[in-house]
Amino acid sequence: MTLPSPTAHKAAPPNRAMGDELERFKRDVNLTELAASLGYRLVDRERSAGGKWHGSTQASVSMRNPDTDDKIIIRRDRDGHWTYFSVRDDGDNGTVVDFVQRRGQPSLGAVRKELRLWLRVDRPRLSPQLYRPNLKAQVRDAAVVNSMYAGAASARESRYLAGRGIRSDTLRDKRFAAAFRVDARGNVLFGHLDPGDSSRVVGFEIKNKGFTGFATGGRKTFWRSATRPTDNRLVIVEASIDGLSYHQLFPHPRARYLSTGGAVGADQLEVVAREIAAMPPGSEIVLATDNDVGGDKLASQLVAAAGTAATRRHVPPTGKDWNDYLQSLERTRPHRREHRLER
């Protein structure tokens, strides 16, 4: 899709004006139309037999790129922001700004330039059959989400996790025994905790073979293993399964694990910063984020959020994340603790 050249823009005070512009991008650029312009197509179930939409107020939509096989779920949050997550890549999620950054525009300046075109009233339009003109804003209901999570079974085994190289002794570890559940379909649920009351789950990651999702109406905060007052290491990962993987690779008697569930926004980063600050004095913060651009960005954000706390980055020597690396070890040789990598 070729868009006309942008018109000249007057200079504006940098901080507030730039923030206002980003807010407008997140709210006003229809992410389903933008994705369609990049080759993503609505999956068949989004249409009825007659080719029409199931309803203009549907809360989310699935789109797939036939060239890359990437599949994304798009929805609108209650603040009006268009958001998405990739079913294939745990670290690929966020707002329309993140979507453009992950698809060829790494600098924020380039992202702004591209998205300004999408705010122009005279830009070329795609056929409405290729995207969703409207999406119902997502409504959060913490009580419903908490009830759904509580209704899933506590488990010490999972066929899905076993298939990802996670061993029974890892799942039975007291750190993790109460940190996940398995629903009737075999989906593994990793609960995200209420920052003000860690006994309550306000959202949860959903994992199964070929599927990654997040609880409808849930809030993304953080997943965390059990905590003990003697803990002196906090390992931060992008996906809960990477926390399990890291512990299996580098068992540490005084470590706790935290997953952001992928990229973070300002509110979520503030919540994670409080978890870092809650560690005992002198604790080590290990940034075990993915070995990619998104992981680099998150690590930088976490360094800033940690303040004076000691941090170090630890990326897998091969693969994108620690579960990739764990699986590569399981395929090539019997598992052993990788002392040489634990710096």
KOLKOL-268465 format. One record per residue (C-alpha): residue number from 1; residue in one letter; z, y, x. Coordinates in steps of 0.2 Angstrom, whole numbers, padded with zeros to 4 digits. Each point is the difference from the previous one (the first is absolute). Example, Ala and Ser with C-alpha at 12.3 -4.5 7.8 and 13.67 -1.06 7.14 Angstrom:
<recs>
+-----+----+-------+-------+-------+
|   i | aa |    pz |    py |    px |
+-----+----+-------+-------+-------+
|   1 |  A |  0039 | -0022 |  0062 |
|   2 |  S | -0003 |  0017 |  0006 |
+-----+----+-------+-------+-------+
</recs>
This chain:
<recs>
+-----+----+-------+-------+-------+
|   i | aa |    pz |    py |    px |
+-----+----+-------+-------+-------+
|   1 |  M |  0000 |  0000 |  0000 |
|   2 |  T | -0005 |  0017 |  0008 |
|   3 |  L |  0010 |  0015 | -0005 |
|   4 |  P | -0006 |  0018 |  0002 |
|   5 |  S |  0007 |  0010 |  0015 |
|   6 |  P |  0016 |  0009 | -0003 |
|   7 |  T |  0001 |  0018 | -0004 |
|   8 |  A |  0010 |  0011 |  0012 |
|   9 |  H |  0019 |  0000 | -0002 |
|  10 |  K |  0011 |  0015 |  0004 |
|  11 |  A |  0014 | -0003 |  0012 |
|  12 |  A |  0017 | -0003 | -0008 |
|  13 |  P |  0018 | -0001 |  0007 |
|  14 |  P |  0000 | -0017 |  0009 |
|  15 |  N |  0016 | -0009 | -0006 |
|  16 |  R |  0001 |  0003 | -0018 |
|  17 |  A | -0018 |  0002 | -0004 |
|  18 |  M | -0004 | -0016 |  0009 |
|  19 |  G |  0014 | -0009 | -0009 |
|  20 |  D | -0007 |  0006 | -0017 |
|  21 |  E | -0017 | -0005 |  0005 |
|  22 |  L |  0006 | -0018 |  0004 |
|  23 |  E |  0009 | -0001 | -0016 |
|  24 |  R | -0015 |  0005 | -0010 |
|  25 |  F | -0010 | -0013 |  0009 |
|  26 |  K |  0012 | -0014 | -0004 |
|  27 |  R |  0001 |  0006 | -0019 |
|  28 |  D | -0018 |  0005 | -0004 |
|  29 |  V | -0012 | -0011 |  0011 |
|  30 |  N | -0004 | -0015 | -0011 |
|  31 |  L |  0003 | -0014 |  0012 |
|  32 |  T | -0010 | -0013 | -0010 |
|  33 |  E | -0015 |  0012 |  0001 |
|  34 |  L |  0002 |  0003 |  0018 |
|  35 |  A |  0002 | -0019 |  0004 |
|  36 |  A | -0016 | -0003 | -0011 |
|  37 |  S | -0009 |  0012 |  0011 |
|  38 |  L |  0004 | -0010 |  0015 |
|  39 |  G | -0006 | -0016 | -0007 |
|  40 |  Y |  0015 | -0007 | -0010 |
|  41 |  R | -0004 | -0008 | -0017 |
|  42 |  L |  0011 | -0003 | -0015 |
|  43 |  V |  0005 | -0018 | -0001 |
|  44 |  D | -0007 | -0009 | -0015 |
|  45 |  R |  0016 | -0001 | -0010 |
|  46 |  E |  0001 |  0019 | -0001 |
|  47 |  R | -0014 | -0001 | -0013 |
|  48 |  S | -0001 | -0008 | -0017 |
|  49 |  A | -0015 | -0011 | -0004 |
|  50 |  G | -0009 |  0015 | -0006 |
|  51 |  G |  0001 |  0009 |  0016 |
|  52 |  K |  0012 |  0013 | -0006 |
|  53 |  W |  0018 |  0004 |  0006 |
|  54 |  H |  0015 | -0009 | -0007 |
|  55 |  G |  0007 |  0017 | -0003 |
|  56 |  S |  0001 |  0017 |  0008 |
|  57 |  T |  0019 | -0001 |  0002 |
|  58 |  Q |  0001 | -0016 |  0010 |
|  59 |  A |  0013 |  0002 |  0014 |
|  60 |  S | -0009 | -0007 |  0015 |
|  61 |  V | -0018 | -0006 |  0005 |
|  62 |  S | -0006 | -0013 |  0013 |
|  63 |  M | -0015 |  0004 |  0011 |
|  64 |  R | -0009 | -0010 |  0013 |
|  65 |  N | -0012 |  0004 |  0014 |
|  66 |  P | -0013 | -0014 |  0000 |
|  67 |  D | -0005 |  0004 |  0018 |
|  68 |  T |  0017 | -0001 |  0008 |
|  69 |  D |  0009 | -0011 | -0014 |
|  70 |  D |  0014 |  0013 |  0000 |
|  71 |  K |  0009 |  0001 | -0017 |
|  72 |  I |  0011 |  0014 | -0005 |
|  73 |  I |  0011 |  0004 | -0015 |
|  74 |  I |  0000 |  0018 | -0005 |
|  75 |  R |  0012 |  0009 | -0012 |
|  76 |  R |  0008 |  0017 | -0004 |
|  77 |  D |  0018 |  0003 |  0004 |
|  78 |  R |  0011 |  0009 | -0012 |
|  79 |  D | -0002 |  0016 |  0011 |
|  80 |  G | -0019 | -0001 | -0004 |
|  81 |  H | -0005 | -0006 |  0018 |
|  82 |  W | -0014 | -0012 |  0001 |
|  83 |  T |  0006 | -0015 |  0011 |
|  84 |  Y | -0006 | -0016 |  0006 |
|  85 |  F |  0004 | -0016 |  0010 |
|  86 |  S | -0012 | -0013 |  0008 |
|  87 |  V |  0003 | -0018 | -0005 |
|  88 |  R | -0007 | -0005 |  0017 |
|  89 |  D |  0010 |  0011 |  0011 |
|  90 |  D |  0019 |  0004 | -0002 |
|  91 |  G | -0001 |  0016 |  0010 |
|  92 |  D | -0015 |  0007 | -0010 |
|  93 |  N |  0008 |  0010 | -0014 |
|  94 |  G |  0005 |  0018 | -0005 |
|  95 |  T | -0009 |  0014 | -0008 |
|  96 |  V | -0018 |  0006 |  0000 |
|  97 |  V |  0004 |  0009 |  0017 |
|  98 |  D |  0005 | -0017 |  0008 |
|  99 |  F | -0015 | -0009 | -0008 |
| 100 |  V | -0012 |  0012 |  0008 |
| 101 |  Q |  0009 | -0001 |  0017 |
| 102 |  R | -0001 | -0018 |  0000 |
| 103 |  R | -0019 |  0000 | -0003 |
| 104 |  G | -0007 |  0010 |  0014 |
| 105 |  Q |  0009 |  0017 |  0000 |
| 106 |  P |  0015 | -0002 |  0012 |
| 107 |  S |  0003 |  0019 |  0001 |
| 108 |  L |  0009 |  0009 | -0014 |
| 109 |  G | -0013 |  0015 |  0003 |
| 110 |  A | -0014 | -0012 | -0004 |
| 111 |  V |  0008 | -0007 | -0015 |
| 112 |  R |  0003 |  0018 | -0007 |
| 113 |  K | -0018 |  0004 |  0003 |
| 114 |  E | -0006 | -0016 | -0009 |
| 115 |  L |  0012 |  0002 | -0015 |
| 116 |  R | -0004 |  0018 | -0003 |
| 117 |  L | -0017 | -0005 | -0005 |
| 118 |  W |  0007 | -0011 | -0014 |
| 119 |  L |  0009 |  0015 | -0008 |
| 120 |  R | -0016 |  0009 | -0002 |
| 121 |  V | -0006 |  0001 | -0018 |
| 122 |  D | -0019 |  0000 |  0006 |
| 123 |  R |  0002 | -0016 |  0009 |
| 124 |  P | -0012 | -0015 | -0005 |
| 125 |  R |  0008 | -0012 | -0012 |
| 126 |  L |  0000 | -0019 |  0000 |
| 127 |  S | -0004 | -0010 | -0015 |
| 128 |  P |  0016 | -0002 | -0010 |
| 129 |  Q | -0003 | -0018 | -0001 |
| 130 |  L |  0004 | -0001 |  0019 |
| 131 |  Y |  0018 |  0006 | -0001 |
| 132 |  R |  0014 |  0005 | -0012 |
| 133 |  P |  0000 |  0018 | -0006 |
| 134 |  N |  0018 | -0002 | -0006 |
| 135 |  L |  0015 | -0010 |  0005 |
| 136 |  K |  0017 |  0000 | -0009 |
| 137 |  A |  0014 |  0007 |  0011 |
| 138 |  Q |  0012 | -0013 |  0006 |
| 139 |  V |  0017 |  0000 | -0008 |
| 140 |  R |  0015 | -0006 |  0011 |
| 141 |  D |  0013 | -0010 | -0009 |
| 142 |  A |  0013 | -0005 |  0013 |
| 143 |  A |  0010 | -0011 | -0013 |
| 144 |  V | -0016 | -0010 | -0005 |
| 145 |  V | -0004 | -0003 |  0019 |
| 146 |  N |  0017 | -0005 |  0004 |
| 147 |  S |  0001 | -0012 | -0014 |
| 148 |  M | -0017 | -0008 |  0005 |
| 149 |  Y |  0006 | -0002 |  0017 |
| 150 |  A |  0016 | -0008 | -0005 |
| 151 |  G | -0009 | -0012 | -0012 |
| 152 |  A | -0010 | -0008 |  0015 |
| 153 |  A |  0009 | -0014 |  0008 |
| 154 |  S |  0010 |  0001 |  0016 |
| 155 |  A | -0008 | -0012 |  0012 |
| 156 |  R |  0001 | -0007 |  0018 |
| 157 |  E | -0017 | -0007 |  0000 |
| 158 |  S | -0018 |  0007 | -0003 |
| 159 |  R | -0016 | -0009 |  0001 |
| 160 |  Y | -0009 |  0017 |  0003 |
| 161 |  L |  0012 |  0005 |  0014 |
| 162 |  A | -0001 | -0017 |  0008 |
| 163 |  G | -0018 |  0002 |  0000 |
| 164 |  R |  0002 |  0016 |  0010 |
| 165 |  G |  0010 | -0009 |  0013 |
| 166 |  I |  0018 |  0005 | -0006 |
| 167 |  R |  0012 | -0014 |  0003 |
| 168 |  S |  0013 | -0007 | -0012 |
| 169 |  D |  0014 |  0005 |  0013 |
| 170 |  T | -0006 |  0018 |  0000 |
| 171 |  L |  0000 |  0001 | -0019 |
| 172 |  R |  0018 | -0008 | -0001 |
| 173 |  D |  0007 |  0012 |  0013 |
| 174 |  K |  0014 |  0010 | -0008 |
| 175 |  R | -0010 |  0016 |  0004 |
| 176 |  F | -0014 | -0005 | -0012 |
| 177 |  A |  0007 | -0012 | -0012 |
| 178 |  A |  0002 |  0013 | -0014 |
| 179 |  A | -0014 |  0012 |  0006 |
| 180 |  F | -0014 | -0008 | -0010 |
| 181 |  R | -0004 | -0009 | -0016 |
| 182 |  V | -0013 | -0011 | -0006 |
| 183 |  D | -0007 |  0002 | -0018 |
| 184 |  A | -0007 | -0014 | -0012 |
| 185 |  R | -0018 |  0002 |  0008 |
| 186 |  G |  0006 | -0002 |  0018 |
| 187 |  N | -0001 |  0018 |  0004 |
| 188 |  V |  0012 |  0006 |  0013 |
| 189 |  L |  0009 |  0015 | -0005 |
| 190 |  F |  0008 |  0012 |  0014 |
| 191 |  G |  0012 |  0012 | -0009 |
| 192 |  H |  0000 |  0018 |  0004 |
| 193 |  L |  0018 |  0007 | -0001 |
| 194 |  D |  0007 |  0015 | -0009 |
| 195 |  P |  0005 |  0012 |  0014 |
| 196 |  G |  0015 |  0005 | -0010 |
| 197 |  D |  0005 | -0018 | -0005 |
| 198 |  S | -0006 | -0014 |  0011 |
| 199 |  S |  0005 | -0013 | -0013 |
| 200 |  R | -0014 |  0006 | -0011 |
| 201 |  V | -0019 | -0003 |  0002 |
| 202 |  V | -0011 |  0014 | -0005 |
| 203 |  G | -0017 | -0008 |  0005 |
| 204 |  F | -0006 | -0015 |  0009 |
| 205 |  E | -0015 | -0006 |  0011 |
| 206 |  I | -0009 | -0015 | -0007 |
| 207 |  K | -0008 | -0012 |  0012 |
| 208 |  N | -0010 | -0016 | -0003 |
| 209 |  K | -0016 | -0008 |  0008 |
| 210 |  G | -0014 |  0013 | -0002 |
| 211 |  F |  0011 |  0012 | -0009 |
| 212 |  T |  0011 |  0015 |  0005 |
| 213 |  G |  0007 |  0012 | -0014 |
| 214 |  F |  0015 |  0010 | -0005 |
| 215 |  A |  0010 |  0000 | -0016 |
| 216 |  T | -0008 |  0010 | -0014 |
| 217 |  G |  0011 |  0015 | -0003 |
| 218 |  G |  0011 | -0003 |  0016 |
| 219 |  R |  0005 |  0012 |  0013 |
| 220 |  K | -0004 | -0004 |  0019 |
| 221 |  T |  0015 |  0003 |  0010 |
| 222 |  F |  0003 | -0013 |  0013 |
| 223 |  W |  0004 | -0019 |  0001 |
| 224 |  R |  0015 | -0005 |  0011 |
| 225 |  S |  0008 | -0016 |  0006 |
| 226 |  A |  0019 | -0002 | -0002 |
| 227 |  T |  0010 |  0012 |  0010 |
| 228 |  R |  0016 | -0002 |  0010 |
| 229 |  P |  0011 |  0012 |  0009 |
| 230 |  T | -0003 | -0008 |  0017 |
| 231 |  D | -0019 |  0003 | -0001 |
| 232 |  N | -0006 |  0010 |  0014 |
| 233 |  R | -0019 | -0002 | -0001 |
| 234 |  L | -0011 |  0006 | -0015 |
| 235 |  V | -0018 | -0007 |  0001 |
| 236 |  I | -0012 |  0009 | -0011 |
| 237 |  V | -0016 | -0008 | -0006 |
| 238 |  E | -0014 |  0004 | -0013 |
| 239 |  A |  0001 | -0016 | -0010 |
| 240 |  S |  0015 | -0010 | -0004 |
| 241 |  I | -0008 | -0016 |  0006 |
| 242 |  D | -0002 |  0008 |  0017 |
| 243 |  G |  0019 |  0002 |  0000 |
| 244 |  L |  0002 | -0018 | -0002 |
| 245 |  S | -0013 | -0004 |  0013 |
| 246 |  Y |  0008 |  0012 |  0013 |
| 247 |  H |  0017 | -0009 | -0003 |
| 248 |  Q | -0008 | -0017 |  0002 |
| 249 |  L | -0008 |  0006 |  0017 |
| 250 |  F |  0015 |  0010 |  0006 |
| 251 |  P |  0016 | -0006 | -0008 |
| 252 |  H |  0014 |  0012 |  0003 |
| 253 |  P |  0018 | -0002 | -0006 |
| 254 |  R |  0003 |  0018 | -0004 |
| 255 |  A | -0017 |  0006 | -0007 |
| 256 |  R | -0005 |  0006 | -0017 |
| 257 |  Y | -0017 |  0002 | -0007 |
| 258 |  L | -0008 |  0013 | -0010 |
| 259 |  S | -0018 |  0001 | -0008 |
| 260 |  T | -0008 |  0016 | -0006 |
| 261 |  G | -0013 | -0010 | -0010 |
| 262 |  G | -0014 |  0009 |  0009 |
| 263 |  A | -0004 |  0018 |  0003 |
| 264 |  V |  0014 |  0013 | -0006 |
| 265 |  G |  0000 |  0016 | -0008 |
| 266 |  A |  0013 |  0014 |  0003 |
| 267 |  D |  0012 | -0006 | -0013 |
| 268 |  Q |  0000 | -0018 |  0006 |
| 269 |  L |  0001 |  0006 |  0019 |
| 270 |  E |  0016 |  0010 | -0005 |
| 271 |  V |  0008 | -0016 | -0007 |
| 272 |  V | -0005 | -0010 |  0015 |
| 273 |  A |  0007 |  0013 |  0011 |
| 274 |  R |  0017 | -0002 | -0009 |
| 275 |  E |  0000 | -0018 |  0004 |
| 276 |  I | -0003 |  0003 |  0018 |
| 277 |  A |  0014 |  0013 |  0000 |
| 278 |  A |  0012 | -0013 | -0008 |
| 279 |  M | -0002 | -0012 |  0015 |
| 280 |  P |  0016 | -0001 |  0011 |
| 281 |  P |  0000 |  0012 |  0015 |
| 282 |  G | -0010 | -0006 |  0015 |
| 283 |  S | -0011 | -0011 | -0010 |
| 284 |  E | -0018 | -0004 |  0005 |
| 285 |  I | -0014 |  0004 | -0012 |
| 286 |  V | -0015 | -0011 |  0003 |
| 287 |  L | -0017 |  0006 | -0008 |
| 288 |  A | -0009 | -0016 | -0003 |
| 289 |  T | -0014 |  0008 | -0009 |
| 290 |  D | -0018 | -0007 | -0001 |
| 291 |  N | -0011 |  0001 |  0015 |
| 292 |  D | -0013 |  0012 | -0008 |
| 293 |  V | -0003 |  0018 | -0004 |
| 294 |  G |  0012 | -0001 | -0016 |
| 295 |  G |  0013 | -0008 |  0011 |
| 296 |  D | -0001 |  0014 |  0013 |
| 297 |  K |  0001 |  0013 | -0013 |
| 298 |  L |  0016 | -0008 | -0008 |
| 299 |  A |  0008 | -0003 |  0017 |
| 300 |  S | -0002 |  0019 |  0004 |
| 301 |  Q |  0008 |  0005 | -0017 |
| 302 |  L |  0014 | -0012 |  0003 |
| 303 |  V |  0004 |  0007 |  0017 |
| 304 |  A |  0001 |  0017 | -0008 |
| 305 |  A |  0011 | -0007 | -0014 |
| 306 |  A |  0012 | -0008 |  0012 |
| 307 |  G |  0005 |  0016 |  0008 |
| 308 |  T |  0011 | -0004 |  0015 |
| 309 |  A |  0001 | -0018 | -0003 |
| 310 |  A | -0008 | -0011 |  0014 |
| 311 |  T | -0016 | -0007 | -0006 |
| 312 |  R | -0013 | -0011 |  0009 |
| 313 |  R | -0017 | -0007 | -0006 |
| 314 |  H | -0004 | -0018 |  0000 |
| 315 |  V | -0018 | -0006 | -0006 |
| 316 |  P | -0006 | -0017 |  0000 |
| 317 |  P | -0011 | -0005 |  0015 |
| 318 |  T | -0013 | -0007 | -0011 |
| 319 |  G | -0004 |  0002 | -0018 |
| 320 |  K |  0003 |  0015 | -0012 |
| 321 |  D |  0018 | -0004 | -0004 |
| 322 |  W |  0015 | -0012 |  0005 |
| 323 |  N | -0005 | -0013 | -0013 |
| 324 |  D | -0017 | -0001 |  0007 |
| 325 |  Y |  0007 | -0003 |  0017 |
| 326 |  L |  0013 | -0013 | -0007 |
| 327 |  Q | -0014 | -0009 | -0008 |
| 328 |  S | -0010 |  0000 |  0016 |
| 329 |  L |  0014 | -0008 |  0009 |
| 330 |  E |  0003 | -0013 | -0014 |
| 331 |  R | -0019 | -0005 |  0001 |
| 332 |  T |  0000 | -0002 |  0019 |
| 333 |  R |  0016 | -0007 |  0006 |
| 334 |  P |  0018 | -0005 | -0006 |
| 335 |  H |  0010 |  0015 | -0004 |
| 336 |  R |  0012 |  0007 |  0013 |
| 337 |  R |  0009 |  0016 |  0002 |
| 338 |  E | -0011 |  0013 |  0009 |
| 339 |  H |  0013 |  0007 |  0012 |
| 340 |  R | -0013 |  0007 |  0011 |
| 341 |  L | -0006 |  0012 | -0014 |
| 342 |  E |  0017 |  0006 | -0005 |
| 343 |  R |  0002 |  0016 |  0010 |
+-----+----+-------+-------+-------+
</recs>
